Amino acid sequence: MEDNRNKKITTASGAPVVNYEDTMTIGPRGPVLLQDYFLHEKLAHFNRERIPERIVHAKGSGAYGTFTVTNDISKYTRAKLFNGIGKQTKLFIRFSTVGGERGSADSERDPRGFAVKFYTEDGNYDLVGNNTPVFFIKDAKKFPDFIHTQKRDPHTNCKSPTMVWDFWSLNPESLHQVTTLMSDRGTPFGFRHMHGYGSHTYSMINAQNERVYIKYHFRTQQGIKNLTGAEADEMRAKDMDYAQRDLHTAIANGDFPKWKLYIQVMTESETKTFRWNPFDLTKVWSQKEYPLIEVGEMELNQNPDNYFAHVEQVAFAPAHIVDGIGFSPDKMLQGRILSYPDAQRYRLGGNYEQIPVNRCPFMTNNYQRDGQMTVNGNQGAAPNYYPNSFDGHYEDQSYKEPALQVDSLVADNYDRNAPGEDDHYTQPGDLYRLLDAEQKEHLIQNIVGAMSGIEGPKRDEIVMRQLCHWFRADMNLGLGVAKGLGFSMDEMAKHMPQK
Ligand code: HEM
């Protein structure tokens, strides 16, 4: 970065400024002269400082880092960034909360975004995940409704537990993620002490053009550390930005946070016999059956010198994959492929890929031209159409993916969900049973605390519907929540479905 100290102040077009603070007037008492252009420029630019915040994940923190390959996984993928032990790739990461605005508190109970942009020689590869292995819903069509419930009530402009639990109780596929969220993992101690997940099932393709399906796991090397519900509330009052401060300070002090990256692998034939839909984002793959395979290590070692330029303007997209990595039939993932670049064209403008943090540091050649804020030279005098007889550019067939076998029926009169898609209870129950006694207690306290906010004429209906889900996941979990909400067994029995 150029040293910008001890320089003349200038206008945006470079003219030296004679008086930065006092407006040009007729006499010391005014009025103001229209010809003081610098006054206009200053006020006008200030008025344009805000851009739309992200529709979700608006509050976040970012850093640059390095990914180093530590294990040979070339039998699964030909992706250059994962091949060659010791190979290093520069990256940018952005952590975030989901529902809050840009100025909201870092300690909210919320999933944390975990988005990584790898600057690879085959193009930028974005892995846009969370700190949870599953999600609330499994169909992109439900996303806007779900997010509306996480934002403010359109009437009161306040957050509304009633909307939240109404939606969750009507969409029981959310139970697994809600259980994770209500555990202490819903309030991690900053960003350094949590795992990250790709969450979706992706595919990997090797040099022989063979495909396997995979899930990504980033495991924190700082150790898992969470806040309890009470500690998170206290932190919200004490330091709204503590996660940002914690990450920035650690990196500034040379205490570089690290995560190890692993994958789980499922062959194409195993996807056909797996007891759940392996592309269902509300389910995990057992690590006993599909063990973690080491890939490499991510280290965060450089704070961005300017927050807006890097962290606010970075644009991640699940659409950005590279050779050797593929999508999967996961319906949510398919929806996300469309959604992110669309959001970024609105948030940052059509040429957002030219912003330095988003720009591919390697060659990009295509026939896209012009548009607002074209700042990359617009590919100079090169032809702007294809095919042409001049530039010799070509499509590279060596990057072809293997053919994908899919079910062949498209119709509206059959069930859009695959068989077994309605087991929303086994995995959340397993998760509850895995917790130790203290963690179970915290989970129940957090659920009770959150559900206590449900109010209004539909309160009982919503509470009962959600209680039923907790019971179906695990009897003791259901009993704990019911007791915490002050229900007697007699009252419960009244609401139970009669045989
Ligand atoms: C951000 C849409 C599901 C993780 C965003 C943004 C949109 C969006 C529009 C803002 C992008 C921007 O302005 O730059 C959706 C839709 C989803 C979905 C339509 C479901 C179909 C998910 C899931 C995950 C996830 C399942 C994690 C597994 C993230 C993260 C960010 C984000 C980490 C913030 C990226 C950043 O730091 O800039 N999402 N999302 N989203 N989403 Fe999603």
Boltz pocket constraint, residues with backbone or C-beta under 6 A from the ligand:
constraints:
  - pocket:
      binder: B
      contacts: [[A, 53], [A, 54], [A, 55], [A, 56], [A, 57], [A, 60], [A, 94], [A, 95], [A, 96], [A, 112], [A, 113], [A, 114], [A, 115], [A, 128], [A, 129], [A, 130], [A, 132], [A, 134], [A, 135], [A, 139], [A, 140], [A, 141], [A, 143], [A, 197], [A, 198], [A, 199], [A, 200], [A, 311], [A, 314], [A, 315], [A, 316], [A, 331], [A, 332], [A, 333], [A, 335], [A, 336], [A, 339], [A, 340], [A, 343], [A, 344], [A, 347]]
      max_distance: 6.0
